[in-house]
Structure formats: structure tokens, C-alpha cells
């Protein structure tokens, strides 16, 4: 959706971001309007366009105190009479507790200018012309809630019901592979420990068997007499 500024309030569908576009260049203003109104944006933006920062202040009610409901201001930096930087400071001073998000646009990618705008409270700084890759950046800066999508299982809600290993495995195939690798490492370490103690266990078994044999010989010696036993041994 797009419109030029006029009287009256702005009423749009719930979830649609109301963008006040401020740019003195008709070409750049039109490019931004066409992009935000294109099918790729799926009606996510309602654009109100003005050609000066003063008109933006009038629309926002910064002069007469009648504040307009706007989710985001997208303003050019270089404009006559009143710059986008001045408009940014005025908007942030309007309601310090809940300021309107402001994104500054400029054809010049100057680090000092970018730092100046961000320090003044700008949510982002975009180099003109506005492109499709910048749309998501605008969405991230807007205070409007996105349109609800189809319900999908919430892994964050399911995670407390599962043990940590199961929750991690359910998150992604890589998580399942990591869990299996952990189990394999535990089994491998257990087998290494058993192989380390196996010779000792074998010696213990042989010692027990030898003691049993000696006990059996002593039992026969005591029951059958020492002579008979010695004869048997000689035989």
C-alpha cells in the first residue's frame, strides 16, 4: 500500500507496518514506495510518503501535539531546510520512553555519518537506493507485530519435557549425530577400561583355581592318610 500524506489518521490491517517515508528526491522516494508495495513484501507495509522533514514533523504531530500512529520512519539524511538527522533527533525527543523507530538512508556510506546517526538513536543506516535485501532490516526495526503464520510445533515448549540429550537430538540431525557420537565415546571408554583390567581378572581367576586345587589335595591327605597319598603320587 502507498499514499501521499493527507489529513486524517492512518488505519491499516493488524500486523501491517505503517512506514513514514521522508525523501526530497522523487526518484528515490518512488523506488522505496514500489519496493515496499511489491508482491514480495506481501502487503506487509503501508507507506505514507512526504518530500521534506518539516512535512514529516507536521504529520507526526511534532508541531501541533497531535501524534500520529506510525510504526517506523524511513528518512533520507541530506534534505534542504531540515535534514534527516535533525528529524531523527526531534522524533527521539518526542517520546523518550517509547520512541518511534527511525531508519536513516543516504547515498554516502560515511563511517562518521553512520556513527553520528546511530549515536543519536537511529535503529539502522541504509545506503540508497533501497533494495530488496534491506526489507528484512526494516522488519527487524519496526515495532509492529508481524502477521501470524500457521502454527508450528514450538521446540522451546517441548524441550523442558524431554531430557537434555533427547531435546538436543530432536532439534536437528546434527544434534542426533552428536548424541550418537557421545554414546559411542562412552562405550569405547568402557571397553578400554575393561581391557585394562582384564589381565588382572585373569590372574585372580587362576589364583582362585590354584587355591581350590591345593585345598582338594589337603583334604585327600587328611582323609586318606599321608602314606596312601604319597603312594598315589609315586604311582
Secondary structure, DSSP 8 states (H G I E B T S, - for coil): -EEE--SS-----TT-EEEEEE-S-HHHHHHHHHHHTSGGGTT-EEEEEESSHHHHHHHHTTTTS-----SEEEEES--SSS-HHHHHHHHHHH-GGG--EEEEEES---HHHHHHHHHTT-SEEEESS--GGGHHHHHHH--S----------HHHHHTTS-HHHHHHHH-HHHHHHHHHHHHHHHHHHHHHHHHHHHHHHHHHHHHHHHHHHHHHHHHHHHH-HHHHHHHHH-
